[in-house]
Amino acid sequence: MVELHNISDGEFHVSNDLTTETVPSLWEESKKQFPPTQANTIIIDVSKVINVDSGGLALLVAWVRWATSHNKKFQIQGIPKKLDALIHNNSLEKLFYSA
């Protein structure tokens, strides 16, 4: 079962799968957990993600858009190799790897 854990204000951890099948539940959970965040940056740790696909990448893009629309920065940590490949194959390096 995929989970979005609130580690601290603005810091979250995704575990298990980040796939098309898990995106709807993660999106709904993030809509509950992100808005109360007072931090200037939303940080997502994906180091414990086992499987990832284009649906998971699309969710990460949606989270970047949410953060931007709420005047927050977005940072992703612990990117597994498969997600890194998806980011590069879709030319999204600037979105996820900018300083």
ZADRENDO-985470 format. One line per 5 residues: for each residue x, y, z of C-alpha. Coordinates in steps of 0.25 Angstrom, whole numbers, always signed. Example, Ala and Ser with C-alpha at 12.3 -4.5 7.8 and 13.67 -1.06 7.14 Angstrom:
<rs>
+49,-18,+31 ~ +55,-4,+29 $
</rs>
This chain:
<rs>
+0,+0,+0 ~ +5,+14,-4 ~ +6,+24,+7 ~ +10,+39,+8 ~ +16,+41,+22 $
+17,+55,+27 ~ +31,+55,+34 ~ +30,+70,+38 ~ +25,+83,+33 ~ +27,+83,+18 $
+34,+70,+18 ~ +28,+57,+13 ~ +32,+43,+10 ~ +26,+34,-1 ~ +27,+19,+1 $
+25,+7,-8 ~ +19,+10,-22 ~ +18,+23,-29 ~ +10,+18,-41 ~ -2,+20,-49 $
-10,+11,-39 ~ -6,+19,-27 ~ -7,+33,-32 ~ -21,+36,-29 ~ -20,+32,-14 $
-7,+40,-13 ~ -13,+52,-20 ~ -25,+52,-10 ~ -16,+50,+2 ~ -6,+61,-3 $
-19,+71,-4 ~ -21,+68,+11 ~ -6,+69,+16 ~ +0,+80,+7 ~ -10,+92,+10 $
-7,+93,+25 ~ +8,+94,+22 ~ +15,+107,+26 ~ +28,+103,+21 ~ +34,+111,+9 $
+38,+98,+2 ~ +30,+85,+0 ~ +41,+74,+1 ~ +37,+60,-4 ~ +46,+48,-1 $
+44,+37,-11 ~ +56,+28,-6 ~ +47,+17,-2 ~ +39,+16,-15 ~ +40,+2,-21 $
+33,+4,-34 ~ +30,+17,-42 ~ +24,+19,-56 ~ +19,+31,-64 ~ +7,+33,-55 $
+16,+35,-43 ~ +24,+45,-51 ~ +12,+52,-55 ~ +8,+53,-40 ~ +21,+59,-37 $
+19,+69,-48 ~ +5,+72,-42 ~ +12,+74,-28 ~ +22,+84,-34 ~ +10,+92,-40 $
+3,+92,-27 ~ +15,+97,-19 ~ +17,+108,-30 ~ +3,+112,-29 ~ +4,+113,-14 $
+17,+121,-15 ~ +25,+110,-10 ~ +38,+103,-15 ~ +38,+88,-18 ~ +49,+79,-15 $
+50,+64,-18 ~ +60,+55,-10 ~ +65,+41,-12 ~ +62,+39,-26 ~ +63,+25,-30 $
+69,+21,-43 ~ +56,+18,-51 ~ +50,+31,-47 ~ +63,+38,-51 ~ +62,+31,-65 $
+48,+36,-66 ~ +51,+50,-63 ~ +63,+50,-73 ~ +55,+43,-84 ~ +44,+54,-82 $
+54,+66,-82 ~ +49,+70,-68 ~ +63,+72,-62 ~ +61,+87,-60 ~ +48,+84,-52 $
+54,+74,-42 ~ +69,+77,-42 ~ +69,+92,-42 ~ +76,+99,-31 $
</rs>
